[in-house]
Amino acid sequence: MAAAASTLLESDPDADLQPSLPTEAAQLVVLQALGPAPVSIDELARATGLTIRALRAVLIELALAGRIEHQGAQLVALRTASAGS
């Protein structure tokens, strides 16, 4: 029984839901990789080394904080001072 429980813990399908970096560190990595020109989420994932799932979670947090803007379905950019006006 204990062996079955440890097998379940080892094969946890939700294990990859958490980013490998703490939230603040992941946000900083993403912000440093972004600029005012739109970049695709795929390119951003390659540049940051984050999984798409972890990157999307960070992008949601940054969008809610007003730090980035989505331009189309797959493009993101840093929010500039003129973009919020």
N, C-alpha and C positions, 0 to 999 in steps of 0.2 A: 504494500500500500504506500509506504513512504517513497519507494522508487517511482511509482506512478505520479505522486505529487511533485517530486523533483523534476520529472520529465515534463510535466505540465508547466512548471515555472521556467524551465530552460527554453521551451518552445513557445513562449508568450508572444502571440501575434501583435500585441500592442507595444512591444519593447522598442520598436523603431519609431513610435509616435513622438518621442521626446527628442528634441535637438541635442546634439552632442555638446554644444556650448550652453552655458547659462544664458538666460534670456537677454540680459543687458549686453553680454559679450557678442551674442549673435546679432543684436540690433546694431551694435557698433561696426561689426564686420560688414553688414549690409549697407549701412550709411556710408562707409568709406568706399564701397564699390560703386555706389550710385553717383550720378552727377545730374546736371540739368537736362541733358539729352536723354530721351527715353531709351530703355534697354529691355530686352526680352527677359522673361522670368527664367528661361532656360540658360541664357548667357549669364545671368546673375547667379544662378545655382552653380554653374561651372566656375565662375570667378570667386565665389565665396567658399565653395566646398560643402555647402549645406545641401541636404536632400530637398527635393521639391516640397515635400510635406512640411519640413521644418522652416523652409524659406517662406512658404505661404503663411504660416503662423506668425512669423516675424513681420511680414508685410502687412498683415491685418492689424497688428499692434501699432506699427508705424503710421498706417493710414488713419487709424482712430486717434492717434496723437497729433495728426496734422503735419507730419514730417515728410510724407511722400504723396504723390498723386498717381492714380492709374490713368493710363492713356490707351484706351482700347482694352481688350480682354487680357492680353499677354504682355503689355508694356508698362513699366513703372519708371518714375523719375523723382528726383528730389523736388520738393515743393519750393519754389522760389518766392521771394517777397511779392513779386507782381502777380504770381499765379493765384494768391489768396485774395487779391483785390477785385 
